Amino acid sequence: MGDNDLHNEGSFTDLGHLPKAKRATEGEPPDEHPRWGAILIDWCHAQAAKRNEEWEATHPEPDHFFHSNAGKCAREIAYSALRLPKSNPADPPGSYIMWLGSMIHEAWQSALQEQFPDATVEVSVKADDMGGRIDAVVKLETGQTRPYVVSIEAKSQGGYGFKLASAKFNGPPEGPKLGHKLQAFLNAKRIDADEAVIVYFAKDPNNWVGEDLDPYLRVIATWTYTREQYMPLADKEDRRIQGILALLDEEQMLPARRAPELGDQAHLILDPLKGEWANVVNGQMEYPEKYKPFWGCGYCDYRDVCAQTGAGREPVSVLVDLGVLSGEAGDVAKVGKDSQPVVETDDEGKRHVKVVDDTGEHEVLEGDPQDVQRVVVEIDRELNREDQQP
């Protein structure tokens, strides 16, 4: 048998035509393109896209809130409720990270059910226009009429985030992220659980655990909340979400860019591209003493389109005008090229543009994009109220 026969049978393959990896004279950097590993990354991305398509096909309701969005910026929640196309969807590396978390998540559920055969996983819960899925529900028999119900939310975390949450790494342990807590609390509330439990699995071991502590804390952390502890925060988040959805449905308005993590005080996220935000104090913007950009904007699926809108309340029609939402989808009148804008000057000498939409019935008042003071006054009036509506 000759060399050609070996080649044809697949025993020998000449790969000389493939590009060679470039090597540096100092150090040993990786190949410019990780072509073999990228096969898995691209597969994860394709699977994520497939799951998203299947989800969209089975969830046609235009207005809905999912517990996994708990704690997020009010504007992001509104975009999701409107089913706005994502301007910043997950890229292939992001899909890979989420896939890793899913693998941990599914393995934990399997192990849980081996130890607690009666445990249920992926439990769907719903209340009116709000719903979610509980990672696991365990019912413990106590000899009483009603079992002791534990609602469990599992999350995987990178090494830095895990250490911040669970160890004396950068000060006292910070505990779970607010969004994770609110998601777990809303889920627990839906089934009136006796306990809401949050489980963090570390993707990297935490070496800050002392020898006198349980070694499991290097890779796992849990927080347990009683009904008395979780219910007030769940009720508060329920009210916030209901306010956001009512604003969309009844007034066709997008809420101001506000996030619970930035505090209850009236504030605005000014620049989603930078996560820049400030408090609204007596009609003026003030940065907090220990200011840090809002990290949530960096993970927002709608960051780029949000940056094209104002920070305060906006009519849903601005999304129609941007071409990212149809009039039917938003259930709003379209403001387009045939609309007639009129430039007006108010009593304070500020310029505004008044536009009559294409029905000829609704006036949409848009401030000059550079008119920061208009936004400040609006937020001071609308948000600095006792009811703290979005």
C-alpha positions, 0 to 999 in steps of 0.5 A: 500500500503506497502513501497515496492509499494511506492518504485516501484511507484517512490514516494520514492527512497532510495539514501543511496547507493550514496557516501556522501559528505565529510565535513571538520571540519573547514569551509565549502568547496564544495563537491569534485565533483559537480555532480548535477551542472556538468550535465549542464557543460557537456551538454554545452560541448557536445553542443559545440562539436556538433556545431563545427562538424556541422561547419566543415562539412559546411566549407570545404575550407582549407584556410580561415580567420575568423574575430573572429580571428582578432588581434591574433598571426600570427601563431595562425591564420595560424594554424586556416587557415590550419584547424590544429586539436586543441591541446588545445580545450575548456574544459567543464568549458570553454564551460560553460563560452562561453554558458553564453555569448551566452545566453546574446548575443541571448537575446540582439539580440531578445531585439534589434529586438523588438525595431528595427524590421528592424535590422538584426542579424548574418549578414554574410560578406565575402571578398575573403578568409576572412569572418565573421558574424556581430552580428547586423546591424541597418539602420537608415533612415536619409531622405537621399538616403542612410540610416545611417548604424550601425554595432554592435559587442556584447561581454560579459565580466567577472567582472575584464575585464569589469572594466579594459575596462570601469572604472577608476579601474586600471588607465584610462579605457583601452577600448575594447580588441584589438581583439574585436576592429579589429573584429568589424572594419573588419565587419564594413568595409565589409558593409561600415558602418557609425559606428562600435559599440562595446557593452560589457555586464558585467557578474558581476556588476561594483561597481566602477561607481560613483553616478554621472554616468549613473547606466547602466554603472555598467553592460553595456559599449559601444564604437562608432567609425566613419568610419574615426576612424575604417577604418585605423585599419581595412585596417592595419589588412586586410594587415596583414592577407593577408600577413599571408595567402600569406605566407602559400599559396605561400611559404608554410611557417608559420609566426613568432609568433607575435601579434599586441597587443605586438606592431609593433616593431619586436618581438617574442613569445619565449615560448607559454607555458609561454607566454614569449616574447621579442623584437628583437633589433639589432639582440638581444632579449630585454624585454620591461621595463614593461614586462608582459607575453602575455596572449593570449597564455593561450587562444590559441587552439594550444598552445601545438603543437606551443611549439614544433615549432620555434618562427620564420618563419617555413616551414609548413612541420614541422607540417607534421613531428610532425604528426599533419597535413597531407601532403595533408592538408598542401599541402606540401611535407612530411619530415619523417623517410625516409628523409636523414638529413645532419648535417652541420656547417655554417661559424659562427660555428653553427650547422644546419640540412639540410633535403631533403623531400620525393619528393627529390626536396625541401630542408628544412633547420631546425636550431638546436632547441637550436640555439636561435641566428639563430632565432634572426638573421632570425627575424631581417632580415625577420621582421624588414622590412618596409613592416612589413609582418608576 
